[in-house]
Amino acid sequence: MKILNKNISKSFWIAVAVVTASFGWGNNASASSHREAPMIAADPLADNTDLYAFRSPDDTNTVTIIANYIPFEAPFGGPNWYTFGENIRYEIHIKNNSTTKGDDITYRFTFTHSNEDATTFFNIRLGKQNIKCVYKCEKSTDGGKTFTTIVTSGTVPPPNIGPRSINDKTVGLNNTYDKLMSGAITTATGSGGETIFCGPIDDPFFVDLGGAFDLGGFRKPGQGARDGLKGYNVHAICIKVPISSLQKTGLSVTSAKNILDPDFVIGVWASASRPQISTLRTDGKPADVSGQWVQVSRLGMPLTNEVIIPVGMKDKWNSLPPDSDLQFAAYFENPELELYMDTTKYAAAVPGLSDLRIQQNSYTLLGNVNFGYGQPGLFPIKGNAVLAGSALDDAVFGAILLPDNHSPRAVDILPIFYTGVPNLAPYQLATGKTKGNPLSAGKPFINNFLPTLGDLLRLNMATPVTSRTSADFSSLGIVSAAVLGLTDSRFNTNTNIQFIPNMDGFPNGRRLEDDVTTIELQAVGGVALAAIGLWYDDYNATSTSPLTYRLLKTLGFKSGPTQNDTSFQTKFPYVQEPWIGFKGPDVPGITLGISSLNYAPPTVVMKNYPNPFREYTNFDLHVTTPGRVMIQVYDLSGRLVSTIVNENKIAGDYTIRWEPGNLQTGTYLASLTENNEDVQVTKLVISK
């Protein structure tokens, strides 16, 4: 049965859509930004999907690093369920010293499989598990010359197949998945103090894949945007490490000079490698492998290989370490996406990016500046005495940031990916700067400078944590911090170093909640330039506020979904349990088309409603095939208090009148049923 939304009244938006938000209706996506290069797309077990690094919100003396692999794991992917691959080296690499060569710390994970009952085709039966996966973790602190084993036989939880396999005490494992997950958390041996989890999880990344890769057809929330990764799982390697074990001289975070101490910056990247030679056998046994290990996948900053590196170079990019990245610098100095935001190029051809327009006549006291594709940018002032002591001074770093007169984004996009941002002019907030002079002193707001000239996810570990429950918390990371630093009276009245909420967000590390797609597109659209005083074209000598129409349009841009399809855990490993295969979140064939039907936490809260709640609405549907959909709301005693039903004998147009039935404020259970089969149950909280 397929249901297409025809017309939804305003009251239904604020009532039914909220009730059903966590039911997760939608179709499967047909493409993945995780499949970033031609060769690795054919080797999903070795495919890096995402990398995260952040100060642990509940244990702030530690940093959590999460490297995810294996894109698009369908929760019901049996009988041979997804798991980490054998004959693959999964590695997490850490730089904490730009003067050394190669890794300063490397964590290497290798996995092995076994069958406890090879007589059955089931993965789990009678308390036994097949394709059972365990791992060894090794650590190197000498650039990979030697490794020490810190976990000998770590447990990988089984796939979350269903209640009979996991919960049943007779035929299954007689367990709960949350206990299987927590039981797989282990403490490494040795002096590093690492806590480690490896296993299947909900894929925490969110993006409108269907829109993004249809030639930039980005859709806004409320205009058809859909999270192409909702309902899918990945496999995660999660490590929580004391900051003193990551800091280059072993200092604890309490020794930091301030919240932007450059000695506390690390760079992180993840990779997967395979043996050079694999020989297939004719007896049905696994292939024989031999030869040197060859890197087949890597990941530092999100979306680098997907949307910056061109197709012809993607496989090469995956095969190299970050210290080889200068050969790709041209793609960051003039990123292709800029072509579709430049009004002199192809901006008109990509209306999904119409809110993003690069500065092509940015007002400065040194003359107006053009950051359009292939334009000079700030190069005309190269060598000028006003650059002395700034990051654009040749004696500091200017040879890279101002390479020539046709690489305008070498001044912002390149350092964000290749060096991190230094606490030097012009890379300070425009707060306190002389109008039109981005080179004057401003308010410090980020220092994750680690000039290794390669793609790394950089994090200043001294930057405090923004509470996930704070009213200031934002998925826009540093963009949000910059806005607060420019506009909020708590922060914009001086040029002192202050902790501004979300300074710990992407690209200063990456939190699970960060909307990296929107942030990176806003950055290509020039928002970082504006933050440091290189304002948009509609700001000039007579302007009274830099918050111009063009800046506000850029800040208002959203690339699609703005949050994950489920909640995150409040303790390590922070990622959420994998979706269950028996009752997956997707309902095949049903699409309500309500933009707010992105996944929500298990508890849905409806606020500011009258008591009792009596609102009713009409819901118009166009049904293409016969079927029945019913939403029922129960109080906690099990009494049915409200129902909405669509029951049709033939295809056609139908109107459903939904009457809540005098719901008092309180907590309820809402269930969705399709053709008499229970699909999902969630909590509903109605509050005044």
C-alpha positions as CSV (number, residue, x, y, z in Angstrom):
1,M,0.0,0.0,0.0
2,K,1.3,3.4,-0.9
3,I,0.0,6.6,0.7
4,L,0.9,10.0,-0.7
5,N,0.1,13.2,1.3
6,K,-2.3,15.4,-0.6
7,N,-3.2,18.1,1.9
8,I,-2.4,18.5,5.5
9,S,-4.1,21.1,7.6
10,K,-2.1,23.3,10.0
11,S,-3.6,21.6,13.1
12,F,-2.6,18.2,11.8
13,W,1.0,19.4,11.4
14,I,1.1,20.4,15.1
15,A,-0.7,17.3,16.3
16,V,-0.5,14.1,14.2
17,A,2.9,14.8,12.7
18,V,4.5,15.1,16.2
19,V,2.8,11.9,17.4
20,T,4.1,10.0,14.4
21,A,7.5,11.6,14.1
22,S,9.4,8.6,15.5
23,F,7.7,6.0,13.3
24,G,10.2,6.7,10.5
25,W,8.2,6.3,7.4
26,G,10.1,6.5,4.1
27,N,11.6,4.8,1.2
28,N,15.1,3.3,1.0
29,A,17.7,5.6,-0.5
30,S,19.4,4.4,-3.7
31,A,22.8,6.0,-3.2
32,S,25.2,6.7,-0.4
33,S,27.7,9.5,0.2
34,H,29.6,6.8,2.0
35,R,30.4,5.1,-1.3
36,E,32.9,7.9,-2.1
37,A,35.2,6.2,-4.6
38,P,34.7,3.7,-7.5
39,M,37.0,1.0,-6.1
40,I,36.0,1.1,-2.4
41,A,32.3,1.1,-3.4
42,A,32.9,-2.6,-4.4
43,D,34.5,-3.3,-1.0
44,P,32.0,-2.1,1.7
45,L,33.6,-4.0,4.6
46,A,36.7,-1.8,4.2
47,D,34.8,1.4,3.5
48,N,35.2,4.3,6.0
49,T,31.8,6.1,6.4
50,D,32.4,8.7,9.0
51,L,34.9,9.9,11.7
52,Y,34.1,11.8,14.9
53,A,36.4,13.3,17.6
54,F,35.0,15.3,20.6
55,R,35.6,15.8,24.3
56,S,33.4,13.3,26.0
57,P,30.4,15.2,27.3
58,D,30.1,13.2,30.5
59,D,33.8,12.6,31.1
60,T,35.5,15.8,30.0
61,N,39.1,14.7,30.9
62,T,38.8,12.3,27.9
63,V,38.3,12.5,24.1
64,T,36.1,10.1,22.2
65,I,37.1,9.1,18.7
66,I,34.5,7.1,16.6
67,A,35.4,5.6,13.2
68,N,32.5,4.0,11.3
69,Y,32.7,1.5,8.5
70,I,30.4,-0.5,6.2
71,P,27.8,1.8,4.6
72,F,24.1,1.1,4.3
73,E,23.7,-1.9,6.5
74,A,20.0,-2.9,6.3
75,P,18.9,-4.0,9.7
76,F,17.3,-7.1,8.2
77,G,20.4,-8.1,6.2
78,G,20.4,-11.9,6.9
79,P,21.2,-14.7,6.7
80,N,24.8,-13.5,6.4
81,W,24.7,-10.4,8.6
82,Y,27.1,-7.5,8.3
83,T,30.2,-7.5,10.5
84,F,33.8,-6.3,10.4
85,G,35.9,-8.1,7.8
86,E,38.7,-10.5,8.2
87,N,42.0,-9.7,6.5
88,I,41.5,-6.0,7.0
89,R,43.5,-3.6,9.1
90,Y,41.2,-1.0,10.5
91,E,43.3,1.9,11.9
92,I,42.8,5.1,13.7
93,H,45.7,7.5,13.3
94,I,46.5,10.5,15.6
95,K,48.9,13.5,15.0
96,N,49.7,15.6,18.1
97,N,53.1,17.1,16.9
98,S,53.5,18.8,13.5
99,T,57.3,18.5,13.7
100,T,57.3,14.6,13.6
101,K,56.8,12.4,10.5
102,G,53.9,10.0,10.2
103,D,51.6,9.0,13.1
104,D,52.3,9.9,16.7
105,I,49.8,7.3,17.9
106,T,48.2,4.5,15.9
107,Y,45.4,2.1,17.0
108,R,45.1,-1.0,14.8
109,F,42.1,-3.4,14.9
110,T,41.9,-6.8,13.3
111,F,38.9,-9.0,13.5
112,T,38.3,-12.8,13.3
113,H,35.1,-14.8,12.8
114,S,34.0,-18.2,14.1
115,N,30.9,-20.4,13.9
116,E,29.5,-21.9,17.1
117,D,26.9,-24.0,15.3
118,A,27.7,-24.5,11.6
119,T,24.8,-26.9,11.2
120,T,22.2,-24.2,10.9
121,F,21.6,-21.3,8.5
122,F,20.5,-19.1,11.4
123,N,22.9,-16.6,12.8
124,I,21.7,-17.2,16.4
125,R,20.0,-20.4,17.6
126,L,19.8,-22.1,21.0
127,G,22.2,-19.7,22.6
128,K,24.9,-20.1,20.0
129,Q,26.1,-17.6,17.5
130,N,27.5,-17.9,14.0
131,I,29.8,-15.4,12.3
132,K,30.8,-14.5,15.9
133,C,33.3,-11.7,15.8
134,V,36.2,-10.9,18.1
135,Y,39.0,-8.4,17.7
136,K,42.6,-7.6,18.7
137,C,43.6,-4.0,19.3
138,E,47.3,-2.9,19.0
139,K,48.8,0.4,19.7
140,S,51.9,2.1,18.3
141,T,53.6,5.3,19.6
142,D,56.6,5.2,17.3
143,G,55.1,5.9,13.9
144,G,54.0,2.3,13.3
145,K,57.4,0.7,13.7
146,T,56.3,-1.4,16.7
147,F,52.9,-2.3,18.1
148,T,51.8,-3.4,21.6
149,T,48.6,-5.4,22.1
150,I,46.2,-3.6,24.4
151,V,43.1,-5.8,23.8
152,T,43.6,-9.5,23.1
153,S,40.1,-10.7,22.5
154,G,37.5,-8.0,22.5
155,T,33.8,-8.9,22.0
156,V,31.8,-7.6,19.0
157,P,28.0,-7.7,19.8
158,P,25.9,-9.7,17.3
159,P,23.6,-8.0,14.9
160,N,20.3,-6.8,16.4
161,I,18.3,-9.5,14.6
162,G,15.1,-9.6,16.6
163,P,13.4,-10.6,19.8
164,R,13.6,-14.4,19.4
165,S,17.3,-14.3,18.5
166,I,18.4,-11.8,21.2
167,N,15.8,-11.9,24.0
168,D,14.3,-15.4,24.0
169,K,15.6,-17.5,26.9
170,T,14.9,-20.8,25.1
171,V,16.0,-20.3,21.5
172,G,17.9,-17.1,21.6
173,L,20.7,-15.5,23.7
174,N,18.4,-14.7,26.7
175,N,19.7,-11.2,26.8
176,T,18.8,-7.6,26.0
177,Y,20.6,-5.6,23.3
178,D,21.6,-2.8,25.6
179,K,23.3,-5.3,27.9
180,L,25.1,-6.9,24.9
181,M,26.3,-3.5,23.9
182,S,27.4,-2.4,27.4
183,G,29.0,-5.8,28.0
184,A,31.2,-5.3,24.9
185,I,32.8,-2.2,26.3
186,T,36.3,-3.1,27.5
187,T,39.2,-1.3,29.2
188,A,42.6,-1.7,27.4
189,T,45.6,-2.9,29.2
190,G,48.7,-0.7,29.6
191,S,49.1,2.9,30.6
192,G,46.9,4.6,28.0
193,G,43.7,4.2,29.9
194,E,41.6,3.6,26.7
195,T,38.0,2.4,26.8
196,I,36.9,0.6,23.7
197,F,33.7,-0.5,22.0
198,C,33.5,-2.2,18.6
199,G,30.1,-3.2,17.1
200,P,27.0,-2.4,15.0
201,I,25.3,0.9,15.7
202,D,22.7,3.2,14.2
203,D,24.4,5.2,11.4
204,P,24.6,8.7,13.1
205,F,25.2,10.6,9.8
206,F,22.2,12.4,8.3
207,V,22.0,13.9,4.8
208,D,19.5,14.2,1.9
209,L,21.4,11.9,-0.4
210,G,18.7,11.9,-3.1
211,G,18.7,15.7,-3.4
212,A,22.5,16.3,-3.0
213,F,23.6,13.9,-5.7
214,D,20.9,14.8,-8.2
215,L,23.2,17.6,-9.5
216,G,22.9,19.6,-6.3
217,G,19.2,19.4,-5.9
218,F,19.3,20.2,-2.2
219,R,15.9,20.2,-0.5
220,K,15.1,22.2,2.6
221,P,13.4,20.8,5.7
222,G,9.7,21.1,4.9
223,Q,10.3,20.9,1.1
224,G,10.8,17.2,0.6
225,A,14.2,16.7,2.2
226,R,14.7,13.1,3.3
227,D,17.5,11.6,5.4
228,G,18.9,9.0,2.9
229,L,20.6,7.1,5.8
230,K,17.7,6.8,8.2
231,G,17.1,3.3,9.5
232,Y,20.5,2.0,8.4
233,N,23.3,0.7,10.6
234,V,27.1,0.8,10.4
235,H,29.9,-0.8,12.4
236,A,31.8,1.5,14.7
237,I,35.2,1.5,16.4
238,C,34.8,3.8,19.5
239,I,37.7,4.7,21.7
240,K,37.6,7.0,24.7
241,V,41.1,8.2,25.6
242,P,42.4,10.4,28.5
243,I,43.5,13.7,27.1
244,S,46.9,13.2,28.8
245,S,47.4,10.1,26.6
246,L,46.8,12.1,23.5
247,Q,48.6,15.3,24.4
248,K,52.1,15.4,22.9
249,T,53.9,15.7,26.2
250,G,51.4,13.8,28.4
251,L,49.8,16.9,30.0
252,S,46.3,16.7,31.4
253,V,43.8,19.3,30.2
254,T,44.0,21.2,33.5
255,S,47.5,22.2,32.4
256,A,46.3,24.0,29.3
257,K,47.2,27.7,29.2
258,N,43.7,28.7,28.1
259,I,40.9,27.2,26.0
260,L,42.8,27.7,22.8
261,D,46.2,26.3,23.9
262,P,47.9,25.2,20.7
263,D,49.8,22.5,22.5
264,F,46.5,20.6,22.9
265,V,45.6,20.3,19.2
266,I,45.4,16.8,17.7
267,G,44.6,15.6,14.2
268,V,42.8,12.4,13.5
269,W,42.2,10.2,10.5
270,A,41.0,6.6,10.0
271,S,41.9,4.0,7.3
272,A,41.4,0.4,6.2
273,S,44.0,-1.7,4.5
274,R,44.0,-5.1,2.8
275,P,46.8,-7.5,1.8
276,Q,48.1,-6.8,-1.7
277,I,47.3,-10.3,-3.1
278,S,44.1,-12.3,-2.7
279,T,43.9,-15.7,-4.4
280,L,40.4,-17.4,-4.8
281,R,40.2,-21.1,-4.0
282,T,38.2,-23.8,-5.7
283,D,37.3,-25.7,-2.5
284,G,34.9,-23.1,-1.1
285,K,37.4,-22.0,1.6
286,P,38.3,-18.3,2.2
287,A,40.8,-16.8,-0.3
288,D,44.5,-17.0,0.4
289,V,46.0,-13.6,1.1
290,S,49.7,-12.5,1.0
291,G,51.9,-9.5,0.2
292,Q,52.2,-6.1,1.7
293,W,49.3,-4.3,3.2
294,V,47.7,-1.7,0.9
295,Q,45.5,1.2,2.1
296,V,42.2,1.1,0.3
297,S,40.1,3.7,2.2
298,R,40.7,6.7,4.5
299,L,38.8,9.5,6.1
300,G,39.7,12.7,8.0
301,M,37.4,15.6,7.4
302,P,33.8,14.6,6.3
303,L,32.8,14.7,2.6
304,T,36.3,15.4,1.3
305,N,36.5,12.6,-1.1
306,E,32.8,12.7,-1.9
307,V,32.4,16.3,-3.0
308,I,35.9,17.9,-3.3
309,I,38.1,15.3,-4.9
310,P,37.0,14.6,-8.6
311,V,36.0,11.1,-9.7
312,G,39.3,10.5,-11.6
313,M,41.3,11.1,-8.4
314,K,39.1,9.4,-5.8
315,D,40.8,6.0,-5.7
316,K,44.3,7.6,-5.6
317,W,43.1,9.8,-2.7
318,N,42.0,6.7,-0.8
319,S,45.4,5.0,-1.2
320,L,47.5,7.8,0.2
321,P,48.3,9.1,3.7
322,P,47.4,12.8,4.5
323,D,51.1,13.9,4.3
324,S,50.8,13.4,0.5
325,D,47.8,15.8,0.1
326,L,49.5,18.9,-1.3
327,Q,49.1,17.4,-4.8
328,F,45.3,17.8,-4.3
329,A,45.5,21.4,-3.0
330,A,44.0,22.8,-6.2
331,Y,40.6,21.2,-5.5
332,F,40.5,23.1,-2.2
333,E,41.7,26.4,-3.6
334,N,38.9,26.3,-6.1
335,P,36.3,23.7,-5.0
336,E,33.9,22.6,-7.6
337,L,30.9,23.4,-5.5
338,E,31.9,27.1,-5.8
339,L,31.0,27.0,-9.4
340,Y,27.4,26.5,-8.4
341,M,27.4,29.4,-6.0
342,D,29.2,31.9,-8.3
343,T,26.8,34.1,-10.1
344,T,29.3,34.5,-13.0
345,K,29.5,30.7,-13.5
346,Y,26.8,28.2,-13.0
347,A,24.8,29.3,-10.0
348,A,21.6,29.7,-11.9
349,A,21.8,26.0,-12.9
350,V,21.7,24.8,-9.3
351,P,18.7,26.4,-7.6
352,G,19.1,24.2,-4.5
353,L,22.1,26.4,-3.6
354,S,20.5,29.7,-4.4
355,D,20.8,30.9,-0.8
356,L,24.6,30.5,-1.0
357,R,26.4,33.2,-2.9
358,I,30.2,33.8,-2.6
359,Q,31.5,37.3,-2.0
360,Q,32.6,38.8,-5.3
361,N,32.7,42.4,-4.2
362,S,33.5,42.2,-0.5
363,Y,34.1,45.6,1.1
364,T,37.5,46.2,2.7
365,L,39.6,49.3,3.3
366,L,42.3,47.8,1.1
367,G,39.9,47.6,-1.8
368,N,37.0,45.3,-2.7
369,V,37.8,41.6,-2.9
370,N,36.5,38.9,-5.3
371,F,36.4,35.3,-4.0
372,G,34.7,33.9,-7.1
373,Y,35.9,30.8,-8.9
374,G,39.4,31.4,-10.2
375,Q,39.5,35.0,-9.0
376,P,42.4,36.6,-7.1
377,G,40.8,36.7,-3.6
378,L,43.3,38.3,-1.2
379,F,46.3,37.7,-3.4
380,P,46.6,41.4,-4.5
381,I,47.7,42.3,-0.9
382,K,50.4,39.6,-0.8
383,G,53.7,41.1,0.5
384,N,52.0,44.2,1.8
385,A,53.4,45.5,5.1
386,V,49.9,45.3,6.7
387,L,50.3,41.5,6.6
388,A,53.3,41.5,9.0
389,G,52.7,39.0,11.8
390,S,49.4,37.7,10.4
391,A,48.8,34.2,9.1
392,L,49.0,35.7,5.6
393,D,52.6,36.8,6.2
394,D,55.0,34.8,4.0
395,A,57.2,34.4,7.0
396,V,54.4,32.7,8.9
397,F,52.4,30.8,6.4
398,G,51.5,33.0,3.4
399,A,53.2,30.9,0.7
400,I,50.4,28.3,1.2
401,L,47.5,30.6,1.9
402,L,48.2,33.1,-0.9
403,P,49.8,30.9,-3.6
404,D,48.8,32.8,-6.7
405,N,46.2,35.2,-8.2
406,H,43.6,32.5,-9.2
407,S,43.2,30.4,-6.0
408,P,40.8,32.5,-3.8
409,R,39.8,29.8,-1.4
410,A,43.3,28.9,-0.4
411,V,42.7,31.5,2.3
412,D,39.7,29.7,4.0
413,I,38.7,26.3,2.6
414,L,42.3,25.0,2.3
415,P,43.3,25.8,5.9
416,I,40.1,24.4,7.3
417,F,41.0,21.0,5.7
418,Y,44.8,21.1,5.6
419,T,46.1,23.1,8.5
420,G,43.4,24.0,11.0
421,V,42.7,27.6,11.9
422,P,45.3,29.6,13.9
423,N,44.6,32.2,16.5
424,L,46.1,34.9,14.3
425,A,44.7,37.7,12.2
426,P,42.7,37.5,10.0
427,Y,41.4,34.3,11.5
428,Q,39.7,36.0,14.5
429,L,36.0,37.0,14.8
430,A,35.1,40.4,13.3
431,T,34.0,41.4,16.8
432,G,36.3,44.3,17.8
433,K,37.9,44.7,14.3
434,T,38.1,48.0,12.5
435,K,35.3,48.2,10.0
436,G,36.5,47.1,6.6
437,N,39.8,45.8,8.0
438,P,39.8,42.0,8.5
439,L,43.5,42.1,9.4
440,S,42.9,44.1,12.6
441,A,42.8,42.3,15.9
442,G,39.5,40.6,16.7
443,K,38.0,38.2,19.1
444,P,39.7,34.7,19.3
445,F,37.2,31.9,18.6
446,I,39.1,28.9,17.4
447,N,42.7,27.6,17.4
448,N,43.0,24.1,16.0
449,F,46.2,24.9,14.0
450,L,48.3,21.8,13.2
451,P,50.1,22.6,10.0
452,T,50.7,19.1,8.6
453,L,49.4,20.2,5.2
454,G,47.0,17.2,5.0
455,D,43.4,16.3,5.5
456,L,42.8,15.6,9.2
457,L,39.9,16.1,11.6
458,R,41.5,18.6,14.0
459,L,40.4,19.1,17.6
460,N,41.7,21.5,20.3
461,M,41.2,19.3,23.3
462,A,41.4,22.3,25.7
463,T,38.1,23.7,24.3
464,P,35.4,23.1,26.8
465,V,32.3,21.0,26.2
466,T,29.0,22.6,25.3
467,S,26.3,20.8,27.2
468,R,23.9,18.8,25.0
469,T,21.0,20.1,27.1
470,S,22.1,23.8,26.9
471,A,19.7,26.2,25.1
472,D,22.8,27.4,23.2
473,F,23.7,24.0,21.8
474,S,23.6,23.9,18.1
475,S,24.3,21.4,15.4
476,L,25.9,24.2,13.4
477,G,29.1,24.0,15.5
478,I,31.6,26.8,14.8
479,V,29.1,28.6,12.6
480,S,26.8,29.0,15.6
481,A,29.8,30.0,17.8
482,A,30.7,32.7,15.3
483,V,27.1,34.0,15.2
484,L,27.0,34.2,19.0
485,G,30.4,35.9,19.1
486,L,29.2,38.5,16.7
487,T,25.7,39.2,17.9
488,D,25.2,38.1,21.5
489,S,25.9,40.7,24.3
490,R,27.5,38.0,26.4
491,F,30.4,37.7,23.9
492,N,30.4,40.7,21.5
493,T,31.4,43.5,23.9
494,N,35.1,42.7,24.1
495,T,37.9,40.9,22.3
496,N,38.9,38.7,25.3
497,I,39.2,34.9,24.9
498,Q,35.9,33.5,26.1
499,F,34.3,30.1,25.7
500,I,31.5,30.7,23.3
501,P,29.0,27.8,23.1
502,N,29.7,25.4,20.2
503,M,33.4,26.3,19.9
504,D,33.8,22.5,20.5
505,G,31.8,21.8,17.3
506,F,32.8,21.0,13.7
507,P,35.3,21.8,12.3
508,N,37.0,22.0,15.7
509,G,36.6,18.2,16.0
510,R,33.2,16.7,15.1
511,R,30.4,15.9,17.5
512,L,27.7,13.3,16.6
513,E,25.1,16.0,16.4
514,D,26.9,18.3,14.1
515,D,25.3,19.0,10.7
516,V,28.5,18.8,8.8
517,T,26.9,19.0,5.3
518,T,25.2,22.3,6.0
519,I,28.3,23.7,7.7
520,E,30.6,22.8,4.8
521,L,28.2,24.1,2.2
522,Q,27.9,27.4,4.2
523,A,31.7,27.5,4.4
524,V,32.0,27.1,0.6
525,G,29.4,29.8,0.4
526,G,31.7,32.2,2.2
527,V,30.3,32.2,5.8
528,A,33.8,31.7,7.4
529,L,35.1,34.7,5.4
530,A,32.2,36.8,6.6
531,A,32.8,35.7,10.2
532,I,36.3,37.2,10.1
533,G,35.2,40.5,8.5
534,L,35.2,39.8,4.8
535,W,31.5,40.6,4.6
536,Y,29.1,39.9,1.8
537,D,28.6,42.2,-1.2
538,D,25.6,44.0,0.3
539,Y,27.8,45.3,3.2
540,N,29.6,48.6,2.4
541,A,31.1,51.7,3.9
542,T,27.7,53.1,4.9
543,S,26.3,49.8,6.3
544,T,25.4,49.9,10.0
545,S,25.3,46.1,10.6
546,P,27.1,43.2,8.9
547,L,23.9,41.1,9.4
548,T,22.9,41.8,5.8
549,Y,20.3,40.1,3.7
550,R,23.0,38.0,2.0
551,L,24.6,36.8,5.3
552,L,21.2,36.0,6.8
553,K,20.3,33.9,3.7
554,T,23.6,32.0,4.0
555,L,23.0,31.4,7.7
556,G,19.5,30.3,7.0
557,F,20.5,27.7,4.5
558,K,19.9,24.0,5.4
559,S,21.1,21.2,3.3
560,G,18.3,18.9,4.3
561,P,17.6,17.0,7.5
562,T,19.1,18.7,10.6
563,Q,19.4,15.8,13.0
564,N,19.9,12.1,13.3
565,D,17.1,9.6,12.9
566,T,17.2,8.7,16.6
567,S,18.7,9.9,19.8
568,F,22.2,9.4,21.1
569,Q,23.2,7.8,24.4
570,T,24.4,10.0,27.2
571,K,27.4,7.7,28.1
572,F,30.1,6.0,26.1
573,P,30.0,4.9,23.3
574,Y,27.3,7.7,22.9
575,V,26.1,6.2,19.5
576,Q,22.7,4.5,19.6
577,E,21.9,0.8,19.4
578,P,21.6,-0.6,15.9
579,W,18.1,-0.8,14.4
580,I,16.5,-4.1,14.9
581,G,16.0,-6.3,11.9
582,F,12.7,-7.9,13.0
583,K,11.0,-4.6,13.2
584,G,13.0,-2.1,11.2
585,P,12.1,1.6,11.3
586,D,11.1,1.8,7.6
587,V,7.6,0.7,6.5
588,P,8.0,-0.3,2.9
589,G,5.4,1.2,0.6
590,I,4.2,4.0,3.0
591,T,5.1,7.6,2.5
592,L,3.1,10.3,4.3
593,G,5.3,13.1,2.9
594,I,5.2,15.2,6.1
595,S,8.6,16.8,6.4
596,S,8.7,16.5,10.1
597,L,8.5,12.8,9.8
598,N,12.3,12.5,10.3
599,Y,13.3,10.1,13.0
600,A,12.9,11.5,16.5
601,P,13.9,10.2,20.0
602,P,11.7,7.4,21.4
603,T,9.9,10.0,23.5
604,V,7.9,12.5,21.5
605,V,7.0,15.7,23.4
606,M,4.1,17.9,22.5
607,K,4.4,21.2,24.4
608,N,2.1,24.2,25.1
609,Y,-1.2,22.5,24.5
610,P,-4.4,23.2,26.4
611,N,-5.6,20.8,29.1
612,P,-7.6,18.8,28.1
613,F,-6.3,18.5,24.6
614,R,-9.4,18.4,22.2
615,E,-8.0,19.6,18.9
616,Y,-9.2,17.8,15.8
617,T,-8.3,17.9,12.1
618,N,-9.0,16.5,8.7
619,F,-6.3,14.5,7.0
620,D,-6.6,14.1,3.2
621,L,-4.9,11.1,1.5
622,H,-4.5,9.9,-2.0
623,V,-4.2,6.1,-1.8
624,T,-2.8,4.2,-4.8
625,T,-3.4,0.6,-3.6
626,P,-5.9,-0.8,-1.1
627,G,-4.8,-1.2,2.5
628,R,-5.3,0.0,6.1
629,V,-3.3,2.3,8.3
630,M,-4.2,3.0,11.9
631,I,-2.6,5.1,14.7
632,Q,-3.8,4.4,18.2
633,V,-3.0,6.2,21.4
634,Y,-3.2,4.5,24.8
635,D,-2.8,5.8,28.3
636,L,-0.3,4.0,30.6
637,S,-3.0,1.7,32.0
638,G,-3.6,0.3,28.5
639,R,-6.9,2.2,27.8
640,L,-7.4,3.2,24.2
641,V,-8.0,7.0,24.2
642,S,-7.6,8.0,20.6
643,T,-7.6,6.5,17.1
644,I,-7.0,7.6,13.5
645,V,-7.8,5.0,10.8
646,N,-7.5,5.0,7.1
647,E,-9.4,1.9,5.7
648,N,-10.1,1.7,2.0
649,K,-11.4,-1.0,-0.3
650,I,-10.2,0.6,-3.5
651,A,-7.6,3.2,-4.5
652,G,-8.8,6.8,-4.4
653,D,-8.9,10.0,-2.3
654,Y,-9.9,9.8,1.3
655,T,-10.4,12.2,4.2
656,I,-9.8,11.1,7.8
657,R,-11.1,13.2,10.7
658,W,-8.9,12.7,13.7
659,E,-10.3,13.5,17.2
660,P,-7.9,13.2,20.1
661,G,-10.7,12.5,22.5
662,N,-10.0,14.9,25.5
663,L,-6.4,13.9,26.0
664,Q,-5.2,15.3,29.3
665,T,-1.6,16.4,29.7
666,G,0.5,13.4,30.5
667,T,2.3,10.4,29.0
668,Y,0.8,8.0,26.5
669,L,1.8,5.2,24.2
670,A,1.2,5.7,20.4
671,S,1.2,2.7,18.1
672,L,1.2,2.5,14.3
673,T,-0.4,-0.5,12.6
674,E,-0.4,-1.4,8.9
675,N,-2.9,-4.0,7.7
676,N,-3.3,-5.3,11.3
677,E,0.5,-5.7,11.8
678,D,2.1,-3.6,14.5
679,V,4.9,-1.5,13.0
680,Q,6.2,0.8,15.8
681,V,5.3,2.0,19.3
682,T,6.6,5.2,20.9
683,K,6.0,7.3,23.9
684,L,3.9,10.5,23.5
685,V,4.2,13.2,26.2
686,I,1.7,16.1,26.1
687,S,2.6,19.0,28.4
688,K,1.3,22.5,29.1
